[in-house]
Amino acid sequence: MIRKTLLAIAAAALFSGAAFASNCPNIMAEIDAALPTTTVSADVKKTVMDLRKQGEDEHKAGKHAESVATLGQAKTMLGLN
């Protein structure tokens, strides 16, 4: 019984990581599409671009949960959330 529970937890962790990993590029694409048409200030735009770069770096490093959180901050600053 304990073994089945541990296997289920491990499988859930594995699949949730894959979901985060595949979502990062979609979020980056949303940000990229919104940047040219946004009406935010130059300072906010710079911060968004920095967050987008950080999120991409986190994604490439395999830190997908962190990447999704960072990219989410960028989306919020652009008013996409």
C-alpha distances in whole Angstrom, upper triangle without the diagonal:
4,5,5,6,9,10,11,13,14,15,17,19,20,21,23,25,26,27,29,31,32,33,35,38,38,39,42,43,44,45,47,49,49,51,54,55,54,56,55,57,57,55,52,52,52,49,48,48,47,44,44,44,42,39,40,40,37,35,37,35,32,32,31,30,33,35,34,35,38,39,38,41,43,43,43,47,48,47,44,42
4,5,5,6,9,10,11,12,14,15,17,18,20,21,23,25,26,27,29,31,32,34,37,37,37,40,42,42,43,46,47,48,49,53,53,52,54,53,55,55,53,50,50,50,47,45,46,45,41,41,42,39,37,38,37,34,33,35,33,29,29,29,27,30,33,32,33,36,37,36,39,41,41,41,45,46,45,43,40
4,5,5,6,9,10,11,12,14,15,16,18,20,21,23,24,26,27,29,31,32,35,36,36,39,40,41,42,45,46,47,48,52,53,51,54,52,54,54,52,50,50,49,46,45,45,44,41,40,41,38,36,36,36,33,32,33,31,28,28,27,27,30,32,31,32,35,36,36,38,41,41,41,44,46,45,43,40
4,5,5,6,9,10,10,12,14,15,16,18,20,21,23,24,26,27,29,31,33,34,35,37,39,39,41,43,44,45,47,50,51,50,52,51,53,53,52,49,48,48,46,44,44,43,40,39,40,38,35,36,36,32,31,32,31,27,27,27,26,29,31,30,31,34,35,35,37,40,39,40,43,44,43,41,38
4,5,5,6,9,10,11,12,14,15,17,19,20,21,23,25,26,27,29,32,32,33,35,37,37,39,41,42,43,45,48,49,47,50,48,50,51,49,46,46,46,43,41,42,41,38,37,38,36,33,34,34,30,29,31,29,26,25,25,23,27,29,28,29,32,33,32,35,37,37,37,40,42,41,38,36
4,5,5,6,9,10,11,12,14,15,17,19,20,21,23,25,26,28,31,31,32,34,36,36,38,40,41,42,44,47,48,47,49,47,49,49,47,45,45,44,41,40,40,39,36,35,36,33,31,32,31,28,27,28,27,23,23,23,22,25,27,26,27,30,31,31,33,36,36,36,39,41,40,38,35
4,5,5,6,9,10,10,12,14,15,17,18,20,21,23,25,26,29,30,30,33,34,35,37,39,40,41,43,46,47,46,49,47,49,49,47,45,44,44,41,39,40,39,36,35,35,33,30,31,31,27,26,27,26,22,23,22,21,25,26,26,27,30,31,31,34,36,35,36,39,40,40,37,35
4,5,5,6,9,10,11,12,14,16,16,18,20,21,23,25,27,28,28,31,33,33,35,37,38,39,41,44,45,44,46,45,47,47,46,43,43,43,40,38,38,38,34,34,34,32,29,30,30,27,25,27,26,22,22,21,20,24,25,24,25,29,29,29,32,34,33,34,37,38,37,35,32
4,5,5,6,9,10,11,12,14,15,17,18,20,21,23,26,26,27,29,31,32,33,35,37,37,39,42,43,42,44,43,45,45,43,40,40,40,37,35,36,35,31,31,32,29,27,28,28,24,23,25,23,20,19,18,17,21,22,22,23,26,27,26,29,31,31,31,35,36,35,33,30
4,5,5,6,9,10,11,13,14,16,17,19,20,22,25,26,26,28,30,31,32,34,36,37,38,41,42,41,44,42,44,44,42,40,39,39,36,34,35,34,31,30,30,28,25,26,26,22,21,23,21,17,18,17,17,20,21,21,22,25,26,26,29,31,31,32,35,36,36,33,31
4,5,5,6,9,10,11,12,14,15,17,19,21,23,24,25,27,28,29,31,33,34,35,37,40,41,40,43,42,44,44,42,39,39,39,36,34,35,34,31,30,30,28,25,26,26,23,21,22,21,18,18,17,17,20,21,21,22,25,26,26,29,30,30,31,34,35,35,32,30
4,5,5,6,9,10,11,12,14,16,17,19,22,22,22,25,27,27,29,31,32,33,35,38,38,38,40,39,41,41,40,37,36,37,34,32,32,32,28,28,29,27,23,24,25,21,20,22,21,17,17,15,14,18,19,18,20,23,23,23,26,28,27,28,31,32,32,29,26
4,6,5,6,9,10,11,12,15,16,17,20,21,21,23,25,26,27,29,31,32,33,36,37,36,39,37,39,39,38,35,34,34,32,29,30,29,26,25,26,24,21,22,22,18,17,19,18,14,14,12,12,15,17,16,17,20,21,21,24,26,26,27,30,31,31,28,26
4,6,5,7,9,10,11,13,15,16,19,20,21,22,24,25,27,28,30,31,33,36,37,36,39,38,40,39,38,35,35,34,32,30,30,29,26,25,25,23,20,21,21,18,16,17,16,13,13,12,13,16,17,16,19,21,21,22,25,26,26,28,30,31,31,28,27
4,5,5,6,9,10,11,12,15,17,18,19,21,22,23,25,27,28,29,31,34,35,34,37,36,39,38,37,34,33,34,31,29,29,29,26,24,25,24,20,20,21,18,16,18,18,14,14,12,13,16,17,15,18,21,20,21,24,25,24,26,29,29,29,26,25
4,5,5,6,9,10,11,13,16,16,16,19,21,21,23,25,26,27,29,32,33,32,35,33,35,36,34,31,31,31,28,26,27,26,23,22,23,21,18,18,19,16,14,17,17,13,12,10,9,13,14,12,14,17,17,17,20,22,21,23,26,26,26,23,21
4,5,5,6,9,10,11,14,15,16,17,19,20,22,23,25,26,28,31,32,31,34,32,34,34,33,30,29,29,27,24,25,24,21,20,20,18,15,16,16,13,11,13,13,9,9,7,8,11,11,11,14,16,16,17,20,21,21,23,25,26,26,24,22
4,5,5,6,9,10,12,13,15,16,18,19,21,22,24,25,27,30,31,31,34,33,35,34,34,31,30,30,28,25,25,25,22,20,21,19,16,16,17,14,11,13,14,10,11,9,10,14,13,12,15,17,17,18,21,22,21,23,26,26,27,23,22
4,5,5,6,9,11,11,12,15,16,17,19,21,22,23,25,28,29,28,31,30,33,33,32,29,28,28,26,23,24,24,21,19,20,19,16,16,17,15,12,15,16,12,12,9,10,13,12,11,14,16,15,15,19,20,19,21,24,24,24,20,19
4,6,5,6,10,10,10,13,15,15,17,19,20,21,23,26,27,26,29,28,30,30,29,26,25,25,23,20,20,20,17,16,17,16,12,13,14,12,9,12,13,10,9,5,6,9,8,7,10,12,12,12,16,16,16,18,21,21,21,19,17
4,6,6,8,10,11,12,14,15,17,18,20,21,22,25,27,26,30,28,30,30,29,26,25,25,23,20,20,20,17,15,16,15,11,11,12,10,7,9,11,8,8,5,8,10,9,9,12,13,12,14,17,17,17,20,22,22,23,20,19
4,6,7,7,10,11,12,14,16,17,18,20,21,24,25,25,29,28,30,30,29,27,25,25,24,21,20,21,18,16,17,17,13,12,14,13,10,12,14,11,12,9,11,13,11,10,14,15,13,15,18,18,17,20,22,22,22,19,19
4,6,5,6,9,10,11,13,14,16,17,19,22,23,22,26,25,27,27,27,24,22,23,21,18,18,19,16,14,15,15,12,11,14,13,10,13,15,12,12,9,10,12,10,8,11,13,10,11,15,15,14,16,19,18,19,15,15
4,5,5,6,9,10,11,12,14,16,17,20,21,21,24,23,25,24,24,21,19,20,18,15,15,15,13,10,12,12,8,8,11,10,7,10,12,11,10,7,9,10,7,6,10,10,8,10,13,12,12,15,17,17,18,15,15
4,5,5,6,9,10,10,12,14,15,18,20,20,23,23,25,24,24,21,19,20,19,16,15,16,14,11,12,13,10,8,11,12,8,10,13,13,13,10,13,13,10,10,13,13,10,12,15,14,13,17,18,17,19,16,16
4,5,5,6,9,10,11,13,14,17,18,18,22,22,24,24,24,21,19,20,19,16,16,17,15,12,14,15,12,11,15,14,12,14,17,16,16,12,14,15,12,10,13,13,10,11,15,13,12,15,17,16,16,13,14
4,5,5,6,9,10,11,12,15,16,16,19,19,21,21,21,18,16,17,16,13,13,14,12,9,12,13,10,10,14,13,11,14,16,16,15,12,12,13,10,8,10,10,7,8,11,10,8,12,13,12,13,10,11
4,5,5,6,9,10,11,14,15,15,18,18,20,19,19,17,14,15,14,11,10,12,10,7,9,11,8,8,11,12,10,12,15,15,15,12,14,13,10,9,12,10,7,10,12,9,9,13,14,12,14,12,14
4,5,5,6,9,10,12,14,14,18,18,21,20,21,18,15,17,17,13,12,15,13,10,12,14,12,11,15,16,13,15,18,18,18,16,17,17,13,13,15,14,10,12,14,12,11,15,15,13,15,12,14
4,5,5,6,9,11,12,12,16,16,19,19,19,16,14,16,16,12,12,15,13,10,14,15,13,13,17,17,15,18,21,20,19,17,17,17,14,12,14,14,10,11,13,10,8,12,13,10,11,8,11
4,5,5,6,9,11,10,13,13,15,15,16,13,11,12,12,8,9,12,10,8,11,13,11,12,15,16,15,17,20,20,19,17,17,16,13,12,13,12,8,10,11,7,6,10,10,8,10,8,11
4,6,5,8,10,10,14,14,16,15,17,14,11,13,14,10,9,12,12,9,11,14,13,12,15,17,16,17,20,21,20,18,20,19,15,15,17,14,11,13,14,11,10,14,13,11,13,12,15
4,6,7,8,9,13,14,17,17,18,16,13,15,16,13,12,16,15,12,15,17,16,15,19,20,19,20,24,24,23,21,22,21,18,17,19,17,14,15,16,13,11,14,14,11,13,11,14
4,6,6,6,10,11,14,14,16,13,11,13,14,11,11,15,14,12,15,17,16,16,20,21,20,22,25,25,24,22,22,21,18,17,18,16,13,13,14,11,9,12,11,8,9,8,12
4,6,5,9,9,11,11,13,11,7,10,12,9,9,12,13,11,13,16,15,16,19,20,20,22,24,25,24,22,23,21,18,18,18,16,13,14,14,10,10,12,11,8,11,11,14
4,6,9,10,12,12,14,13,10,12,15,12,11,15,16,14,16,19,19,19,22,24,23,24,27,28,27,26,26,25,22,21,22,20,17,18,18,14,14,16,14,11,14,14,17
4,7,9,12,13,15,14,11,14,16,13,14,18,18,16,19,22,21,21,24,26,25,27,30,30,29,27,28,26,23,22,23,21,18,18,18,15,14,15,14,10,12,12,16
4,6,9,10,12,10,8,12,13,11,12,16,16,15,18,20,19,20,23,24,24,26,29,29,28,26,26,25,22,21,21,19,16,16,15,12,11,12,10,7,9,10,14
4,7,9,11,10,9,13,14,13,14,17,18,17,20,22,22,23,26,27,27,29,32,32,30,29,28,27,24,23,23,21,19,18,17,14,13,14,11,9,10,12,16
4,7,8,6,6,10,11,10,12,15,15,15,18,20,20,22,24,25,26,28,30,30,28,27,26,24,22,22,21,18,17,16,14,12,12,12,8,7,9,12,15
4,5,5,6,9,10,11,12,14,15,16,18,20,21,22,24,26,27,29,30,31,29,28,28,26,24,23,22,20,18,18,16,14,15,14,10,10,13,15,18
4,6,5,6,9,10,10,12,14,15,16,18,20,21,23,24,25,27,29,30,28,28,28,25,23,23,22,19,18,19,17,14,15,16,12,12,15,17,20
4,5,5,6,9,10,11,12,14,15,17,18,20,21,23,24,26,27,29,27,26,26,23,21,22,20,17,17,18,15,13,15,15,11,12,15,17,19
4,5,5,6,9,10,10,12,14,15,16,18,20,21,22,24,25,27,24,24,23,21,19,19,17,15,14,14,11,9,11,11,7,8,11,14,16
4,5,5,6,9,10,10,12,14,15,16,18,20,21,23,24,26,24,23,23,21,18,19,18,15,13,14,12,9,11,12,8,8,12,13,16
4,5,5,6,9,10,11,12,14,15,17,18,20,21,23,24,23,22,23,20,18,19,18,14,14,15,13,10,13,14,11,11,15,16,19
4,5,5,6,8,10,10,12,14,15,16,18,20,21,22,20,20,20,17,15,16,15,11,11,13,10,8,11,12,9,10,14,15,17
4,5,5,6,9,10,10,12,14,15,16,18,20,21,19,18,18,16,13,14,13,10,9,10,8,5,8,9,7,8,11,12,14
4,5,5,6,9,10,11,12,14,15,17,18,20,19,18,19,16,14,15,15,11,10,12,11,8,10,13,11,11,14,14,17
4,5,5,6,9,10,11,12,14,15,17,19,17,17,18,15,13,14,14,10,10,13,11,9,12,14,12,13,16,17,18
4,5,5,6,9,10,10,12,14,15,16,14,14,14,11,9,11,10,6,6,9,7,6,9,11,10,11,14,14,15
4,5,5,6,9,10,10,12,14,15,14,13,14,12,9,10,11,7,6,9,9,7,9,12,11,11,14,14,15
4,5,5,6,9,10,11,12,14,13,14,15,13,10,12,13,9,9,13,12,10,13,15,15,15,18,17,19
4,5,5,6,9,10,11,12,11,12,13,10,8,10,11,7,8,12,11,10,13,15,15,16,19,18,19
4,5,5,6,9,10,11,9,8,10,7,4,7,8,5,5,9,10,9,11,14,14,15,17,16,16
4,5,5,6,9,10,10,9,12,10,7,9,11,9,8,12,13,12,14,17,17,17,20,18,19
4,5,5,6,9,9,10,12,10,8,11,13,10,11,14,15,14,17,19,19,20,23,21,22
4,5,5,6,5,7,9,7,5,9,10,9,10,13,14,14,16,18,19,20,22,21,21
4,5,5,5,5,8,8,5,8,11,10,10,13,15,15,16,19,20,20,22,20,20
4,5,7,8,12,11,9,12,14,13,13,17,18,18,19,22,23,23,25,23,24
4,6,8,11,10,9,13,14,14,15,18,19,19,21,23,24,25,27,25,25
4,6,9,9,9,11,13,14,14,17,19,19,20,23,24,25,27,24,24
4,6,6,6,9,10,11,12,14,16,17,18,20,22,23,24,22,22
4,5,5,6,9,10,10,12,14,15,16,18,20,21,22,20,19
4,5,5,6,9,10,11,13,15,15,17,19,20,21,19,17
4,5,5,6,9,10,11,13,14,15,17,19,20,19,17
4,5,5,6,8,10,11,12,14,16,17,18,17,16
4,6,5,6,9,10,10,12,14,15,16,14,13
4,6,5,6,9,10,11,13,14,15,14,12
4,5,5,7,9,10,11,13,15,14,13
4,5,5,6,9,10,11,12,11,11
4,5,5,6,9,10,10,9,8
4,5,5,6,9,10,10,9
4,5,5,6,9,9,10
4,5,5,6,5,6
4,5,5,6,5
4,5,8,9
4,6,8
4,6
4
